Amino acid sequence: MLLSTEAQLRECEYCGSHVTRNFRRVYGDVDGVVHRCRECDTLVRLQQGSAAGRDVPTPDPQNTPGRHGDEPARWSE
Ligand SMILES: [Zn+2]
């Protein structure tokens, strides 16, 4: 295993944002590749496996901006 390989995987494949080693280990796929990160996806989807490249049932915030996900609902009048 070459360490240089790992060094190239420190960015989200989708948006290029930096991701920590710990994030990759927890959310990335078996190769340590992070397909989505907290910059471009919601925590709900990441926990369902979006960062590992899986299809998840929760709507993608990139496809449905402002409709679902990270925007808190307005309960006040
Ligand atoms: Zn990202």
N, CA, C, O and the ligand as a Tripos MOL2 file, in Angstrom:
@<TRIPOS>MOLECULE
protein
  309   307    78     0     0
PROTEIN
NO_CHARGES

@<TRIPOS>ATOM
      1 N           0.8300   -1.2100    0.0000 N.3       1 MET1
      2 CA          0.0000    0.0000    0.0000 C.3       1 MET1
      3 C           0.8690    1.2680    0.0000 C.2       1 MET1
      4 O           1.7470    1.4300    0.8470 O.2       1 MET1
      5 N           0.6170    2.1290   -0.9300 N.am      2 LEU2
      6 CA          1.3850    3.3620   -0.9940 C.3       2 LEU2
      7 C           0.6810    4.4680   -0.2220 C.2       2 LEU2
      8 O          -0.5220    4.6830   -0.3660 O.2       2 LEU2
      9 N           1.4400    5.1460    0.5780 N.am      3 LEU3
     10 CA          0.8480    6.2320    1.3540 C.3       3 LEU3
     11 C           0.4090    7.3780    0.4480 C.2       3 LEU3
     12 O          -0.5300    8.1070    0.7670 O.2       3 LEU3
     13 N           1.0910    7.5280   -0.6770 N.am      4 SER4
     14 CA          0.7510    8.6260   -1.5790 C.3       4 SER4
     15 C          -0.6620    8.4700   -2.1330 C.2       4 SER4
     16 O          -1.3210    9.4560   -2.4610 O.2       4 SER4
     17 N          -1.1200    7.2260   -2.2340 N.am      5 THR5
     18 CA         -2.4790    6.9940   -2.7140 C.3       5 THR5
     19 C          -3.4770    7.6180   -1.7520 C.2       5 THR5
     20 O          -4.4360    8.2770   -2.1550 O.2       5 THR5
     21 N          -3.2250    7.3930   -0.4850 N.am      6 GLU6
     22 CA         -4.1480    7.9120    0.5090 C.3       6 GLU6
     23 C          -4.1820    9.4340    0.5100 C.2       6 GLU6
     24 O          -5.2220   10.0500    0.7460 O.2       6 GLU6
     25 N          -3.0270   10.0230    0.2410 N.am      7 ALA7
     26 CA         -2.9340   11.4790    0.2730 C.3       7 ALA7
     27 C          -3.8110   12.1250   -0.7980 C.2       7 ALA7
     28 O          -4.2020   13.2860   -0.6790 O.2       7 ALA7
     29 N          -4.1100   11.3650   -1.8360 N.am      8 GLN8
     30 CA         -4.9160   11.9290   -2.9160 C.3       8 GLN8
     31 C          -6.4090   11.8270   -2.6430 C.2       8 GLN8
     32 O          -7.2300   12.3120   -3.4220 O.2       8 GLN8
     33 N          -6.7470   11.2000   -1.5460 N.am      9 LEU9
     34 CA         -8.1540   10.9560   -1.2750 C.3       9 LEU9
     35 C          -8.7000   11.8830   -0.2010 C.2       9 LEU9
     36 O          -9.7130   11.5860    0.4320 O.2       9 LEU9
     37 N          -8.0340   12.9900   -0.0040 N.am     10 ARG10
     38 CA         -8.4640   13.8580    1.0920 C.3      10 ARG10
     39 C          -9.5080   14.8720    0.6700 C.2      10 ARG10
     40 O          -9.8210   15.8040    1.4110 O.2      10 ARG10
     41 N         -10.0330   14.6880   -0.5040 N.am     11 GLU11
     42 CA        -11.0650   15.6050   -0.9720 C.3      11 GLU11
     43 C         -12.3340   14.8390   -1.3220 C.2      11 GLU11
     44 O         -12.2930   13.6720   -1.7110 O.2      11 GLU11
     45 N         -13.4480   15.5210   -1.1740 N.am     12 CYS12
     46 CA        -14.7270   14.9680   -1.5710 C.3      12 CYS12
     47 C         -14.7460   14.8080   -3.0840 C.2      12 CYS12
     48 O         -14.3770   15.7280   -3.8130 O.2      12 CYS12
     49 N         -15.1710   13.6550   -3.5520 N.am     13 GLU13
     50 CA        -15.2210   13.4120   -4.9950 C.3      13 GLU13
     51 C         -16.2310   14.3120   -5.6850 C.2      13 GLU13
     52 O         -16.0820   14.6380   -6.8630 O.2      13 GLU13
     53 N         -17.2410   14.7060   -4.9600 N.am     14 TYR14
     54 CA        -18.3230   15.4720   -5.5740 C.3      14 TYR14
     55 C         -17.9830   16.9510   -5.6960 C.2      14 TYR14
     56 O         -18.1190   17.5430   -6.7670 O.2      14 TYR14
     57 N         -17.5360   17.5480   -4.5820 N.am     15 CYS15
     58 CA        -17.3450   18.9990   -4.5950 C.3      15 CYS15
     59 C         -15.9000   19.4240   -4.3720 C.2      15 CYS15
     60 O         -15.5760   20.6040   -4.5090 O.2      15 CYS15
     61 N         -15.0210   18.4740   -4.0290 N.am     16 GLY16
     62 CA        -13.6190   18.8130   -3.8750 C.3      16 GLY16
     63 C         -13.2520   19.4260   -2.5350 C.2      16 GLY16
     64 O         -12.1140   19.8480   -2.3310 O.2      16 GLY16
     65 N         -14.2200   19.4770   -1.6170 N.am     17 SER17
     66 CA        -13.9160   20.0220   -0.3010 C.3      17 SER17
     67 C         -13.0030   19.0770    0.4730 C.2      17 SER17
     68 O         -13.0410   17.8590    0.2930 O.2      17 SER17
     69 N         -12.1940   19.6600    1.3270 N.am     18 HIS18
     70 CA        -11.3250   18.8460    2.1540 C.3      18 HIS18
     71 C         -12.1500   18.0210    3.1350 C.2      18 HIS18
     72 O         -13.0950   18.5250    3.7430 O.2      18 HIS18
     73 N         -11.7860   16.7560    3.2810 N.am     19 VAL19
     74 CA        -12.4230   15.9150    4.2930 C.3      19 VAL19
     75 C         -11.3550   15.3230    5.1870 C.2      19 VAL19
     76 O         -10.2560   15.0060    4.7310 O.2      19 VAL19
     77 N         -11.6720   15.1780    6.4380 N.am     20 THR20
     78 CA        -10.7010   14.6580    7.3810 C.3      20 THR20
     79 C         -10.5530   13.1450    7.2330 C.2      20 THR20
     80 O         -11.4230   12.4620    6.6900 O.2      20 THR20
     81 N          -9.4320   12.6500    7.7290 N.am     21 ARG21
     82 CA         -9.1940   11.2130    7.6960 C.3      21 ARG21
     83 C         -10.2800   10.4800    8.4680 C.2      21 ARG21
     84 O         -10.7330    9.4090    8.0640 O.2      21 ARG21
     85 N         -10.6850   11.0640    9.5670 N.am     22 ASN22
     86 CA        -11.7130   10.4390   10.3840 C.3      22 ASN22
     87 C         -13.0440   10.3710    9.6370 C.2      22 ASN22
     88 O         -13.7590    9.3720    9.7110 O.2      22 ASN22
     89 N         -13.3610   11.4280    8.9300 N.am     23 PHE23
     90 CA        -14.6030   11.4390    8.1440 C.3      23 PHE23
     91 C         -14.5610   10.3390    7.0870 C.2      23 PHE23
     92 O         -15.5410    9.6230    6.8820 O.2      23 PHE23
     93 N         -13.4220   10.2150    6.4230 N.am     24 ARG24
     94 CA        -13.2950    9.1680    5.3980 C.3      24 ARG24
     95 C         -13.4940    7.7900    5.9920 C.2      24 ARG24
     96 O         -14.1550    6.9320    5.4070 O.2      24 ARG24
     97 N         -12.9140    7.5920    7.1580 N.am     25 ARG25
     98 CA        -12.9870    6.2640    7.7710 C.3      25 ARG25
     99 C         -14.4270    5.9320    8.1530 C.2      25 ARG25
    100 O         -14.8750    4.7940    8.0110 O.2      25 ARG25
    101 N         -15.1400    6.9420    8.6380 N.am     26 VAL26
    102 CA        -16.5010    6.6940    9.1110 C.3      26 VAL26
    103 C         -17.4940    6.6330    7.9620 C.2      26 VAL26
    104 O         -18.3520    5.7520    7.9190 O.2      26 VAL26
    105 N         -17.3730    7.5850    7.0200 N.am     27 TYR27
    106 CA        -18.4170    7.7200    5.9960 C.3      27 TYR27
    107 C         -17.9980    7.2600    4.6030 C.2      27 TYR27
    108 O         -18.8550    6.9820    3.7640 O.2      27 TYR27
    109 N         -16.7090    7.1770    4.3480 N.am     28 GLY28
    110 CA        -16.2500    6.8340    3.0060 C.3      28 GLY28
    111 C         -16.5010    5.3750    2.6430 C.2      28 GLY28
    112 O         -16.9340    4.5770    3.4740 O.2      28 GLY28
    113 N         -16.2190    5.0420    1.3790 N.am     29 ASP29
    114 CA        -16.4050    3.6540    0.9680 C.3      29 ASP29
    115 C         -15.2060    2.8150    1.4070 C.2      29 ASP29
    116 O         -14.3170    3.3060    2.1030 O.2      29 ASP29
    117 N         -15.1890    1.5510    0.9950 N.am     30 VAL30
    118 CA        -14.1590    0.6280    1.4850 C.3      30 VAL30
    119 C         -12.7590    1.0390    1.0520 C.2      30 VAL30
    120 O         -11.7760    0.6400    1.6780 O.2      30 VAL30
    121 N         -12.6570    1.8310   -0.0120 N.am     31 ASP31
    122 CA        -11.3560    2.3060   -0.4680 C.3      31 ASP31
    123 C         -10.9590    3.6350    0.1660 C.2      31 ASP31
    124 O          -9.8930    4.1790   -0.1220 O.2      31 ASP31
    125 N         -11.8220    4.1470    1.0270 N.am     32 GLY32
    126 CA        -11.5260    5.4160    1.6630 C.3      32 GLY32
    127 C         -11.9130    6.6030    0.8090 C.2      32 GLY32
    128 O         -11.5170    7.7330    1.0960 O.2      32 GLY32
    129 N         -12.6810    6.3590   -0.2380 N.am     33 VAL33
    130 CA        -13.1300    7.4420   -1.1080 C.3      33 VAL33
    131 C         -14.4040    8.0500   -0.5390 C.2      33 VAL33
    132 O         -15.3540    7.3460   -0.1950 O.2      33 VAL33
    133 N         -14.3960    9.3850   -0.4490 N.am     34 VAL34
    134 CA        -15.5840   10.0870    0.0190 C.3      34 VAL34
    135 C         -16.3260   10.6500   -1.1880 C.2      34 VAL34
    136 O         -15.8270   11.5390   -1.8790 O.2      34 VAL34
    137 N         -17.5050   10.1300   -1.4290 N.am     35 HIS35
    138 CA        -18.2770   10.5530   -2.5940 C.3      35 HIS35
    139 C         -19.0770   11.8210   -2.3270 C.2      35 HIS35
    140 O         -19.3240   12.6140   -3.2360 O.2      35 HIS35
    141 N         -19.4750   12.0040   -1.0890 N.am     36 ARG36
    142 CA        -20.1740   13.2240   -0.6930 C.3      36 ARG36
    143 C         -19.6600   13.6250    0.6870 C.2      36 ARG36
    144 O         -19.1730   12.7850    1.4440 O.2      36 ARG36
    145 N         -19.7720   14.9210    1.0100 N.am     37 CYS37
    146 CA        -19.2880   15.3700    2.3060 C.3      37 CYS37
    147 C         -20.2880   16.3460    2.9060 C.2      37 CYS37
    148 O         -21.3410   16.6040    2.3220 O.2      37 CYS37
    149 N         -19.9600   16.8790    4.0570 N.am     38 ARG38
    150 CA        -20.9080   17.7570    4.7350 C.3      38 ARG38
    151 C         -21.0510   19.1000    4.0310 C.2      38 ARG38
    152 O         -21.9880   19.8500    4.3060 O.2      38 ARG38
    153 N         -20.1340   19.4030    3.1310 N.am     39 GLU39
    154 CA        -20.2370   20.6500    2.3630 C.3      39 GLU39
    155 C         -21.3110   20.5530    1.2890 C.2      39 GLU39
    156 O         -21.9310   21.5560    0.9330 O.2      39 GLU39
    157 N         -21.5300   19.3480    0.7720 N.am     40 CYS40
    158 CA        -22.4100   19.2120   -0.3810 C.3      40 CYS40
    159 C         -23.5790   18.2690   -0.1200 C.2      40 CYS40
    160 O         -24.3830   18.0160   -1.0180 O.2      40 CYS40
    161 N         -23.6800   17.7480    1.0980 N.am     41 ASP41
    162 CA        -24.7750   16.8400    1.3690 C.3      41 ASP41
    163 C         -25.1990   16.9810    2.8230 C.2      41 ASP41
    164 O         -24.4790   17.5450    3.6470 O.2      41 ASP41
    165 N         -26.3840   16.4560    3.1190 N.am     42 THR42
    166 CA        -26.8850   16.5790    4.4850 C.3      42 THR42
    167 C         -26.3760   15.4290    5.3370 C.2      42 THR42
    168 O         -26.0290   14.3620    4.8300 O.2      42 THR42
    169 N         -26.3390   15.6690    6.6410 N.am     43 LEU43
    170 CA        -25.8430   14.6590    7.5620 C.3      43 LEU43
    171 C         -26.7210   13.4060    7.5130 C.2      43 LEU43
    172 O         -26.2270   12.2870    7.6520 O.2      43 LEU43
    173 N         -28.0000   13.6000    7.3200 N.am     44 VAL44
    174 CA        -28.9190   12.4570    7.2340 C.3      44 VAL44
    175 C         -28.5050   11.5300    6.1000 C.2      44 VAL44
    176 O         -28.4220   10.3140    6.2700 O.2      44 VAL44
    177 N         -28.2470   12.1250    4.9470 N.am     45 ARG45
    178 CA        -27.8620   11.3110    3.7930 C.3      45 ARG45
    179 C         -26.4890   10.6850    3.9810 C.2      45 ARG45
    180 O         -26.2670    9.5370    3.5950 O.2      45 ARG45
    181 N         -25.5740   11.4320    4.5690 N.am     46 LEU46
    182 CA        -24.2410   10.8880    4.8070 C.3      46 LEU46
    183 C         -24.3260    9.6560    5.7030 C.2      46 LEU46
    184 O         -23.6350    8.6600    5.4870 O.2      46 LEU46
    185 N         -25.1860    9.7470    6.7100 N.am     47 GLN47
    186 CA        -25.3250    8.6270    7.6340 C.3      47 GLN47
    187 C         -26.0180    7.4450    6.9730 C.2      47 GLN47
    188 O         -25.8820    6.3100    7.4290 O.2      47 GLN47
    189 N         -26.7540    7.7020    5.9100 N.am     48 GLN48
    190 CA        -27.4020    6.6080    5.1810 C.3      48 GLN48
    191 C         -26.4640    5.9850    4.1590 C.2      48 GLN48
    192 O         -26.7720    4.9380    3.5890 O.2      48 GLN48
    193 N         -25.3280    6.6190    3.9250 N.am     49 GLY49
    194 CA        -24.3320    6.0100    3.0550 C.3      49 GLY49
    195 C         -24.0170    6.7810    1.7910 C.2      49 GLY49
    196 O         -23.3270    6.2620    0.9140 O.2      49 GLY49
    197 N         -24.5100    8.0170    1.6730 N.am     50 SER50
    198 CA        -24.2530    8.7770    0.4470 C.3      50 SER50
    199 C         -22.7580    9.0320    0.2500 C.2      50 SER50
    200 O         -22.2760    9.0710   -0.8820 O.2      50 SER50
    201 N         -22.0360    9.2030    1.3390 N.am     51 ALA51
    202 CA        -20.6030    9.4680    1.2260 C.3      51 ALA51
    203 C         -19.8420    8.2460    0.7300 C.2      51 ALA51
    204 O         -18.7310    8.3610    0.2120 O.2      51 ALA51
    205 N         -20.4480    7.0790    0.8930 N.am     52 ALA52
    206 CA        -19.8190    5.8460    0.4120 C.3      52 ALA52
    207 C         -20.2700    5.5190   -1.0050 C.2      52 ALA52
    208 O         -19.9400    4.4610   -1.5410 O.2      52 ALA52
    209 N         -21.0270    6.4340   -1.6080 N.am     53 GLY53
    210 CA        -21.4260    6.2500   -2.9920 C.3      53 GLY53
    211 C         -22.7310    5.4860   -3.1530 C.2      53 GLY53
    212 O         -23.1030    5.1110   -4.2650 O.2      53 GLY53
    213 N         -23.4200    5.2570   -2.0520 N.am     54 ARG54
    214 CA        -24.6780    4.5120   -2.1400 C.3      54 ARG54
    215 C         -25.8400    5.4210   -2.5070 C.2      54 ARG54
    216 O         -25.8080    6.6250   -2.2550 O.2      54 ARG54
    217 N         -26.8510    4.8350   -3.0960 N.am     55 ASP55
    218 CA        -28.0940    5.5510   -3.3300 C.3      55 ASP55
    219 C         -28.8940    5.5240   -2.0410 C.2      55 ASP55
    220 O         -29.1090    4.4640   -1.4540 O.2      55 ASP55
    221 N         -29.3300    6.6880   -1.6090 N.am     56 VAL56
    222 CA        -30.1000    6.7530   -0.3720 C.3      56 VAL56
    223 C         -31.4740    7.3510   -0.6730 C.2      56 VAL56
    224 O         -31.6310    8.1280   -1.6140 O.2      56 VAL56
    225 N         -32.4670    6.9790    0.1390 N.am     57 PRO57
    226 CA        -33.8440    7.4130   -0.1370 C.3      57 PRO57
    227 C         -34.0960    8.8950    0.1110 C.2      57 PRO57
    228 O         -35.0190    9.4690   -0.4650 O.2      57 PRO57
    229 N         -33.2970    9.5090    0.9480 N.am     58 THR58
    230 CA        -33.4980   10.9170    1.2560 C.3      58 THR58
    231 C         -33.1430   11.7860    0.0480 C.2      58 THR58
    232 O         -32.1070   11.5710   -0.5800 O.2      58 THR58
    233 N         -33.9910   12.7670   -0.2850 N.am     59 PRO59
    234 CA        -33.7130   13.6230   -1.4590 C.3      59 PRO59
    235 C         -32.3530   14.3060   -1.3930 C.2      59 PRO59
    236 O         -31.9310   14.7780   -0.3370 O.2      59 PRO59
    237 N         -31.6870   14.3510   -2.5170 N.am     60 ASP60
    238 CA        -30.3770   14.9760   -2.6160 C.3      60 ASP60
    239 C         -30.5220   16.4970   -2.5630 C.2      60 ASP60
    240 O         -31.2380   17.0650   -3.3870 O.2      60 ASP60
    241 N         -29.8710   17.1630   -1.6290 N.am     61 PRO61
    242 CA        -29.9890   18.6270   -1.5370 C.3      61 PRO61
    243 C         -29.4700   19.3260   -2.7800 C.2      61 PRO61
    244 O         -29.8550   20.4640   -3.0520 O.2      61 PRO61
    245 N         -28.6010   18.6670   -3.5400 N.am     62 GLN62
    246 CA        -28.0830   19.2690   -4.7750 C.3      62 GLN62
    247 C         -29.1360   19.2610   -5.8800 C.2      62 GLN62
    248 O         -29.0870   20.0720   -6.8050 O.2      62 GLN62
    249 N         -30.0800   18.3400   -5.7750 N.am     63 ASN63
    250 CA        -31.1310   18.2530   -6.7820 C.3      63 ASN63
    251 C         -32.3820   19.0270   -6.3840 C.2      63 ASN63
    252 O         -33.1680   19.4450   -7.2340 O.2      63 ASN63
    253 N         -32.5500   19.2090   -5.0880 N.am     64 THR64
    254 CA        -33.7510   19.8690   -4.5940 C.3      64 THR64
    255 C         -33.3670   20.9790   -3.6270 C.2      64 THR64
    256 O         -33.6630   20.8920   -2.4350 O.2      64 THR64
    257 N         -32.7150   22.0170   -4.1240 N.am     65 PRO65
    258 CA        -32.2290   23.0840   -3.2350 C.3      65 PRO65
    259 C         -33.3640   23.7880   -2.5060 C.2      65 PRO65
    260 O         -34.3360   24.2400   -3.1110 O.2      65 PRO65
    261 N         -33.2110   23.8670   -1.2050 N.am     66 GLY66
    262 CA        -34.1610   24.6320   -0.4100 C.3      66 GLY66
    263 C         -35.4670   23.9170   -0.1210 C.2      66 GLY66
    264 O         -36.2900   24.4300    0.6370 O.2      66 GLY66
    265 N         -35.6770   22.7490   -0.7040 N.am     67 ARG67
    266 CA        -36.9440   22.0610   -0.5070 C.3      67 ARG67
    267 C         -36.8690   21.0650    0.6450 C.2      67 ARG67
    268 O         -37.8290   20.9080    1.3990 O.2      67 ARG67
    269 N         -35.7450   20.4050    0.7760 N.am     68 HIS68
    270 CA        -35.6150   19.3840    1.7980 C.3      68 HIS68
    271 C         -34.2650   19.5530    2.4830 C.2      68 HIS68
    272 O         -33.3920   20.2820    2.0120 O.2      68 HIS68
    273 N         -34.1230   18.8690    3.5910 N.am     69 GLY69
    274 CA        -32.7900   18.7320    4.1490 C.3      69 GLY69
    275 C         -32.4180   19.7700    5.1710 C.2      69 GLY69
    276 O         -33.0640   19.9080    6.2100 O.2      69 GLY69
    277 N         -31.3430   20.5150    4.8540 N.am     70 ASP70
    278 CA        -30.6710   21.2280    5.9270 C.3      70 ASP70
    279 C         -31.3380   22.5450    6.3060 C.2      70 ASP70
    280 O         -30.9180   23.1910    7.2660 O.2      70 ASP70
    281 N         -32.3510   22.9490    5.5840 N.am     71 GLU71
    282 CA        -32.9930   24.2060    5.9440 C.3      71 GLU71
    283 C         -34.0810   23.9730    6.9920 C.2      71 GLU71
    284 O         -35.0500   23.2610    6.7260 O.2      71 GLU71
    285 N         -33.9350   24.5540    8.1560 N.am     72 PRO72
    286 CA        -34.9350   24.3080    9.2070 C.3      72 PRO72
    287 C         -36.3060   24.8580    8.8330 C.2      72 PRO72
    288 O         -36.4220   25.9250    8.2290 O.2      72 PRO72
    289 N         -37.3230   24.1200    9.1980 N.am     73 ALA73
    290 CA        -38.6730   24.5640    8.9050 C.3      73 ALA73
    291 C         -39.0070   25.7950    9.7350 C.2      73 ALA73
    292 O         -38.5500   25.9450   10.8690 O.2      73 ALA73
    293 N         -39.8000   26.6600    9.1540 N.am     74 ARG74
    294 CA        -40.1830   27.8770    9.8520 C.3      74 ARG74
    295 C         -41.4840   27.6450   10.6110 C.2      74 ARG74
    296 O         -42.5530   27.4990   10.0180 O.2      74 ARG74
    297 N         -41.3690   27.6160   11.9030 N.am     75 TRP75
    298 CA        -42.5590   27.3650   12.7200 C.3      75 TRP75
    299 C         -43.2070   28.6740   13.1650 C.2      75 TRP75
    300 O         -44.4020   28.7230   13.4560 O.2      75 TRP75
    301 N         -42.4040   29.7260   13.2110 N.am     76 SER76
    302 CA        -42.9830   30.9920   13.6200 C.3      76 SER76
    303 C         -43.8440   31.5670   12.5020 C.2      76 SER76
    304 O         -43.6130   31.2820   11.3270 O.2      76 SER76
    305 N         -44.7930   32.3410   12.8500 N.am     77 GLU77
    306 CA        -45.7720   32.8780   11.8960 C.3      77 GLU77
    307 C         -45.1170   33.6640   10.7780 C.2      77 GLU77
    308 O         -45.8060   34.1780    9.8970 O.2      77 GLU77
    309 ZN        -18.5880   17.3350   -0.9670 Zn       78 ZN78
@<TRIPOS>BOND
     1     1     2 1
     2     2     3 1
     3     3     4 2
     4     3     5 am
     5     5     6 1
     6     6     7 1
     7     7     8 2
     8     7     9 am
     9     9    10 1
    10    10    11 1
    11    11    12 2
    12    11    13 am
    13    13    14 1
    14    14    15 1
    15    15    16 2
    16    15    17 am
    17    17    18 1
    18    18    19 1
    19    19    20 2
    20    19    21 am
    21    21    22 1
    22    22    23 1
    23    23    24 2
    24    23    25 am
    25    25    26 1
    26    26    27 1
    27    27    28 2
    28    27    29 am
    29    29    30 1
    30    30    31 1
    31    31    32 2
    32    31    33 am
    33    33    34 1
    34    34    35 1
    35    35    36 2
    36    35    37 am
    37    37    38 1
    38    38    39 1
    39    39    40 2
    40    39    41 am
    41    41    42 1
    42    42    43 1
    43    43    44 2
    44    43    45 am
    45    45    46 1
    46    46    47 1
    47    47    48 2
    48    47    49 am
    49    49    50 1
    50    50    51 1
    51    51    52 2
    52    51    53 am
    53    53    54 1
    54    54    55 1
    55    55    56 2
    56    55    57 am
    57    57    58 1
    58    58    59 1
    59    59    60 2
    60    59    61 am
    61    61    62 1
    62    62    63 1
    63    63    64 2
    64    63    65 am
    65    65    66 1
    66    66    67 1
    67    67    68 2
    68    67    69 am
    69    69    70 1
    70    70    71 1
    71    71    72 2
    72    71    73 am
    73    73    74 1
    74    74    75 1
    75    75    76 2
    76    75    77 am
    77    77    78 1
    78    78    79 1
    79    79    80 2
    80    79    81 am
    81    81    82 1
    82    82    83 1
    83    83    84 2
    84    83    85 am
    85    85    86 1
    86    86    87 1
    87    87    88 2
    88    87    89 am
    89    89    90 1
    90    90    91 1
    91    91    92 2
    92    91    93 am
    93    93    94 1
    94    94    95 1
    95    95    96 2
    96    95    97 am
    97    97    98 1
    98    98    99 1
    99    99   100 2
   100    99   101 am
   101   101   102 1
   102   102   103 1
   103   103   104 2
   104   103   105 am
   105   105   106 1
   106   106   107 1
   107   107   108 2
   108   107   109 am
   109   109   110 1
   110   110   111 1
   111   111   112 2
   112   111   113 am
   113   113   114 1
   114   114   115 1
   115   115   116 2
   116   115   117 am
   117   117   118 1
   118   118   119 1
   119   119   120 2
   120   119   121 am
   121   121   122 1
   122   122   123 1
   123   123   124 2
   124   123   125 am
   125   125   126 1
   126   126   127 1
   127   127   128 2
   128   127   129 am
   129   129   130 1
   130   130   131 1
   131   131   132 2
   132   131   133 am
   133   133   134 1
   134   134   135 1
   135   135   136 2
   136   135   137 am
   137   137   138 1
   138   138   139 1
   139   139   140 2
   140   139   141 am
   141   141   142 1
   142   142   143 1
   143   143   144 2
   144   143   145 am
   145   145   146 1
   146   146   147 1
   147   147   148 2
   148   147   149 am
   149   149   150 1
   150   150   151 1
   151   151   152 2
   152   151   153 am
   153   153   154 1
   154   154   155 1
   155   155   156 2
   156   155   157 am
   157   157   158 1
   158   158   159 1
   159   159   160 2
   160   159   161 am
   161   161   162 1
   162   162   163 1
   163   163   164 2
   164   163   165 am
   165   165   166 1
   166   166   167 1
   167   167   168 2
   168   167   169 am
   169   169   170 1
   170   170   171 1
   171   171   172 2
   172   171   173 am
   173   173   174 1
   174   174   175 1
   175   175   176 2
   176   175   177 am
   177   177   178 1
   178   178   179 1
   179   179   180 2
   180   179   181 am
   181   181   182 1
   182   182   183 1
   183   183   184 2
   184   183   185 am
   185   185   186 1
   186   186   187 1
   187   187   188 2
   188   187   189 am
   189   189   190 1
   190   190   191 1
   191   191   192 2
   192   191   193 am
   193   193   194 1
   194   194   195 1
   195   195   196 2
   196   195   197 am
   197   197   198 1
   198   198   199 1
   199   199   200 2
   200   199   201 am
   201   201   202 1
   202   202   203 1
   203   203   204 2
   204   203   205 am
   205   205   206 1
   206   206   207 1
   207   207   208 2
   208   207   209 am
   209   209   210 1
   210   210   211 1
   211   211   212 2
   212   211   213 am
   213   213   214 1
   214   214   215 1
   215   215   216 2
   216   215   217 am
   217   217   218 1
   218   218   219 1
   219   219   220 2
   220   219   221 am
   221   221   222 1
   222   222   223 1
   223   223   224 2
   224   223   225 am
   225   225   226 1
   226   226   227 1
   227   227   228 2
   228   227   229 am
   229   229   230 1
   230   230   231 1
   231   231   232 2
   232   231   233 am
   233   233   234 1
   234   234   235 1
   235   235   236 2
   236   235   237 am
   237   237   238 1
   238   238   239 1
   239   239   240 2
   240   239   241 am
   241   241   242 1
   242   242   243 1
   243   243   244 2
   244   243   245 am
   245   245   246 1
   246   246   247 1
   247   247   248 2
   248   247   249 am
   249   249   250 1
   250   250   251 1
   251   251   252 2
   252   251   253 am
   253   253   254 1
   254   254   255 1
   255   255   256 2
   256   255   257 am
   257   257   258 1
   258   258   259 1
   259   259   260 2
   260   259   261 am
   261   261   262 1
   262   262   263 1
   263   263   264 2
   264   263   265 am
   265   265   266 1
   266   266   267 1
   267   267   268 2
   268   267   269 am
   269   269   270 1
   270   270   271 1
   271   271   272 2
   272   271   273 am
   273   273   274 1
   274   274   275 1
   275   275   276 2
   276   275   277 am
   277   277   278 1
   278   278   279 1
   279   279   280 2
   280   279   281 am
   281   281   282 1
   282   282   283 1
   283   283   284 2
   284   283   285 am
   285   285   286 1
   286   286   287 1
   287   287   288 2
   288   287   289 am
   289   289   290 1
   290   290   291 1
   291   291   292 2
   292   291   293 am
   293   293   294 1
   294   294   295 1
   295   295   296 2
   296   295   297 am
   297   297   298 1
   298   298   299 1
   299   299   300 2
   300   299   301 am
   301   301   302 1
   302   302   303 1
   303   303   304 2
   304   303   305 am
   305   305   306 1
   306   306   307 1
   307   307   308 2
@<TRIPOS>SUBSTRUCTURE
     1 MET1         2 RESIDUE 1 A MET
     2 LEU2         6 RESIDUE 1 A LEU
     3 LEU3        10 RESIDUE 1 A LEU
     4 SER4        14 RESIDUE 1 A SER
     5 THR5        18 RESIDUE 1 A THR
     6 GLU6        22 RESIDUE 1 A GLU
     7 ALA7        26 RESIDUE 1 A ALA
     8 GLN8        30 RESIDUE 1 A GLN
     9 LEU9        34 RESIDUE 1 A LEU
    10 ARG10       38 RESIDUE 1 A ARG
    11 GLU11       42 RESIDUE 1 A GLU
    12 CYS12       46 RESIDUE 1 A CYS
    13 GLU13       50 RESIDUE 1 A GLU
    14 TYR14       54 RESIDUE 1 A TYR
    15 CYS15       58 RESIDUE 1 A CYS
    16 GLY16       62 RESIDUE 1 A GLY
    17 SER17       66 RESIDUE 1 A SER
    18 HIS18       70 RESIDUE 1 A HIS
    19 VAL19       74 RESIDUE 1 A VAL
    20 THR20       78 RESIDUE 1 A THR
    21 ARG21       82 RESIDUE 1 A ARG
    22 ASN22       86 RESIDUE 1 A ASN
    23 PHE23       90 RESIDUE 1 A PHE
    24 ARG24       94 RESIDUE 1 A ARG
    25 ARG25       98 RESIDUE 1 A ARG
    26 VAL26      102 RESIDUE 1 A VAL
    27 TYR27      106 RESIDUE 1 A TYR
    28 GLY28      110 RESIDUE 1 A GLY
    29 ASP29      114 RESIDUE 1 A ASP
    30 VAL30      118 RESIDUE 1 A VAL
    31 ASP31      122 RESIDUE 1 A ASP
    32 GLY32      126 RESIDUE 1 A GLY
    33 VAL33      130 RESIDUE 1 A VAL
    34 VAL34      134 RESIDUE 1 A VAL
    35 HIS35      138 RESIDUE 1 A HIS
    36 ARG36      142 RESIDUE 1 A ARG
    37 CYS37      146 RESIDUE 1 A CYS
    38 ARG38      150 RESIDUE 1 A ARG
    39 GLU39      154 RESIDUE 1 A GLU
    40 CYS40      158 RESIDUE 1 A CYS
    41 ASP41      162 RESIDUE 1 A ASP
    42 THR42      166 RESIDUE 1 A THR
    43 LEU43      170 RESIDUE 1 A LEU
    44 VAL44      174 RESIDUE 1 A VAL
    45 ARG45      178 RESIDUE 1 A ARG
    46 LEU46      182 RESIDUE 1 A LEU
    47 GLN47      186 RESIDUE 1 A GLN
    48 GLN48      190 RESIDUE 1 A GLN
    49 GLY49      194 RESIDUE 1 A GLY
    50 SER50      198 RESIDUE 1 A SER
    51 ALA51      202 RESIDUE 1 A ALA
    52 ALA52      206 RESIDUE 1 A ALA
    53 GLY53      210 RESIDUE 1 A GLY
    54 ARG54      214 RESIDUE 1 A ARG
    55 ASP55      218 RESIDUE 1 A ASP
    56 VAL56      222 RESIDUE 1 A VAL
    57 PRO57      226 RESIDUE 1 A PRO
    58 THR58      230 RESIDUE 1 A THR
    59 PRO59      234 RESIDUE 1 A PRO
    60 ASP60      238 RESIDUE 1 A ASP
    61 PRO61      242 RESIDUE 1 A PRO
    62 GLN62      246 RESIDUE 1 A GLN
    63 ASN63      250 RESIDUE 1 A ASN
    64 THR64      254 RESIDUE 1 A THR
    65 PRO65      258 RESIDUE 1 A PRO
    66 GLY66      262 RESIDUE 1 A GLY
    67 ARG67      266 RESIDUE 1 A ARG
    68 HIS68      270 RESIDUE 1 A HIS
    69 GLY69      274 RESIDUE 1 A GLY
    70 ASP70      278 RESIDUE 1 A ASP
    71 GLU71      282 RESIDUE 1 A GLU
    72 PRO72      286 RESIDUE 1 A PRO
    73 ALA73      290 RESIDUE 1 A ALA
    74 ARG74      294 RESIDUE 1 A ARG
    75 TRP75      298 RESIDUE 1 A TRP
    76 SER76      302 RESIDUE 1 A SER
    77 GLU77      306 RESIDUE 1 A GLU
    78 ZN78       309 GROUP 0 **** ****
